[in-house]
Amino acid sequence: MMIKIDPQSRIPIYEQIYNGIIELAAQGLIHPGDKLPSVRDVSKSNSVNPNTVSKAFSVLEKDGIIYSVPGRGTFLSEGHGDVIFKNAVNEFRLAAQKAYRSGLSQDDMMDIVRETAQRPES
């Protein structure tokens, strides 16, 4: 399992790990019930402090995306997709509210949404 970490990014590393796990699940590279690498393994493979990985795993667990079984490991939750969807909707709403308060019209926002949906990676 490879998580892309950009040490130069303004996004905190623990958030990059959080987002990386979500992306792997969204791409179907990990499935509900799959065991995730240990904090130590993720730390070593990404040259990241174990405390940073542990923080990402804690937030993922708090959000219901992963769960831990003492002595067995950490696994992707069955309902992770619902949690990810709800989080995305909430983030989208916050961004839309901020855009509206910044003066963008509804038509401008809809144009941006359509454009982004056609080219989501840009």
Protein Blocks (a to p, Z undefined) as FASTA:
>chain_A
ZZdddfkbmbdfklmmmmmmmmmmmnopacehiacddfklmmmmnopafklmmmmmmmmm
mnopaccdehkaccddfklmmmmmmmmmmmmmmmmmmmmmnopafklmmmmmmmmmmmmm
ZZ
